[in-house]
Amino acid sequence: MRPLLTAEIIAVGTELLTPTRLDTNSLFITKCLAEYGITVRTKAVVGDSRDDLRAVFSSALTRTDVVVLTGGLGPTDDDLTRDVVAETLGRPMRQDPEVVERLRSRFARRGLQMPDINLRQALVPDGAVIVPNPNGTAPGLWLEHDQRVVVLLPGPPRELKPMMESLARERLTGRAGPSRVMTRVLRIAGQGESHAEEVARPFFALWRSEARGIDATTLAAPGSIDFHLSLRSEDASVGSARLEAAMRELAQAFGEDAYAQDEESMEEVVGNLLRDRRYTVAAAESCTGGLLTSRLTDVPGSSAYVQLSIVAYSNAAKTALLGVPAALITTHGAVSEPVAVSMAEGVRVRAGSTIGVGITGIAGPDGGTPDKPVGTVAIAVDGPWGTHVRTRALLGGREHIKFWATQAALDDVRRLLLRERR
């Protein structure tokens, strides 16, 4: 039996080709397959077109060991995945009575009669293994064809994830050979992609010339630059040691710009630093509208260090709620470093917190001036070390500017806490 080493993911659904929907399933599937030594080489998104899906699926079968298709398994006429796969593989379909019974029972438990249209979901290509779906109506399918594997999974993530994990445990173990793909991520803040790449490039060249076998990829993620390091190894301990050494080398080169590893977010890093020091934080936000506090409180256990948040959008609110002198706003403007400092000091005093953060800016799309264009954001952090304030010139649309402003504020808190420790 040929080992399964490579995979392709095909996400099916016209909605995934619109700006309102994003394919996140492929990220989970990629991670799951990598744990079993299977590398995803290609991903594709295909609309609800029989001809397009047939062309993409047929092509995938010529170049990869595993093809995973997600979506298009529902009961309606535009759910074509099952039909196209069966036709392409030359497998006639039959109605499986056990699947029919499961479907009827699922509807009956909700006090409903199953519509006849759902019988489409009980059609199974010859030779396929049915993958039960405990969270939905569409069962998954596992087929083996010409030493290749084809997997069909439903689109909703809450259905797909447990099914994919179950399949991996039960059917992929041992099928990929003895090697495994290991991945680590180093996250960088405060640098653009090109500058970060210049720092990292010598290490990439060194790793390629050595016997470590480490591949590196640079990804510009929201608010950071991520370096993905991966290797394939038959010895997990040896592979992990190689990756760990590479991570240390790269992190040392970036210094405090290296803020996290793997999936840890900036707000998690800051939260851990605050918790370790038994510090508390309060935020005074204007242009970010509470987004900074929202990110901080996304972290479980953040009640240990988040004390107060005030969204003071108007000038009057800045004065009434935070004690920012009206004369200060008149003299310097609401978007200015003196006002940001006053906001940070004001919220810190009112909360009795260790740290106060003040953010004021112009998120756009209007409101900018020649002296203070859209994207001008002043951020102040007031703490035991004194007050740190800086004005950023951020680019992008309103949502982008708001996020980057909160990322910059969190990063300022992180760096000040690290320097205090030294």
C-alpha angles and dihedrals in degrees: 000000000000114000118248107238108148136042143188126206122210117191111200125205137088089229089067089063092060126085092245100064130056129196104235096154092080091062091056093044091049092053092046094050092046090059087063096045097261117132121209107226101175140020127193137182116209129185126228093285120127094207095047093047092048091051095049094044094047091051092049091055090060096057112028142054099221128033116192116192120191127193132010095087097111128113100259130096093254092058095097107154098097093046096047094048092050093048094047093049093043093240118146114221129233133187110253112218094206091056090048090053092049090051094049091047092050092054092043091055087060092047093252136123114234114247113236089239089073090066086082087072090062093062110113128186115236112273095017122136113223117233110206117232110210093181103046148015101260113086119209125236135218118198132176117207129171092340090310129110125225119193125190118196133172120255105237107095094221088060099037100049101060091041093052092047091050092048092049093052096044103036111017099051107112094001096101096056126245099308127090132199113235124192136189129181129210115197122209129197132190097032135090121237096258094048092047090048090054090056094046100041097083090054092050090053092047093051092049091052094048130069093253093098094212120162118200131199129185118218125185101216126180106287097356149047112243124203112202113202118189140166140173116234138166091210111062094196093050092046093048091050092052092050093046091052091049091049091052092050093050095043091051090053092054097042114189090354086077099082107165147006130228113337099345112128128217091251091053091051092050092045092053091049091050093047093048091054094039088237126152131211137206128189134212109194133183116159093023092058097212097316093124091055091044091056093047092050093047085079114088111243094024090132085081091071111012109088111163143000127194122185103202103178100161127058090241091055091050089056098040099041103030104026094241104164112245089222090058091056092046093050101042105017128246090275101061141105095251090055092046089052092049090049092051093047092045097052092044092054093045093049097039086226130154092236134030124194124199124191126182126162152122112274095177155162083180134008097075126127133194090261094041110026125187108290095041106136128172116204125188129185117194117193147131089300093057127255127323118192133174138166119226129200102213126188133212137048128323096274092046093050092049092051095045090049091056091044090053092048093050090046091052090053091048095051094046091051092049092049091048089055091054 
